[in-house]
């Protein structure tokens, strides 16, 4: 739903993005809207210039402050998991990070609300959103454990850090809403998809993942 204008060449070209999208399709990402969103968003704009030649590898990359930009396959998997066939009006993301996941979500949702606890990362992400004309993304420097109650209910919630899923986030899901988050289970993290049906929450594991820890407070 958000347009991005760009014309790059070589390792950051649209053709390079299309090759990444074909690899994601080969790995099982099937939803055409998700693949189109990944093709549209220039991932190299969300990493340091020194890493731009690696932006379309299917791997996580460092973004500073001990954080990473998620592997494109995981971004696609989490995005696909929140699509249920109905329109996405409002989506909440916990952990803006580089801004890449929010930018992908902004192609599919009417409005994206995203919180980030590290002020330096959020300032950089805001600048990227502005440069790319992503005006349907709303940001907040806050402890994401509390979600964004003033904007609830949400059609979907995406958590991009691993740990115990904050109980309050479930209450911010609208009826039929979907939450996707990496949950710490013993020594590993498992990506969990939760669908709200009235006051019941139906859980489904989507596989093992590795995310940075979900931390409280702000910096």
Secondary structure, DSSP 8 states (H G I E B T S, - for coil): ---------GGGSHHHHHHHHHHHHHTT---HHHHHHHHHS-GGGGS-GGGGGGTTSSS-EEEETTEEE--HHHHHHHHHHT--SS-EEEEEEE--TTSHHHHHHHTTEEEEEEEES-HHHHHHHHHHHHHTT-TTEEEEES-GGG--GGG--EEEEEE-SBBS--HHHHHTEEEEEEEEEEEEETTEEEEEEEEEETTEEEEEEEEEE---B---S--
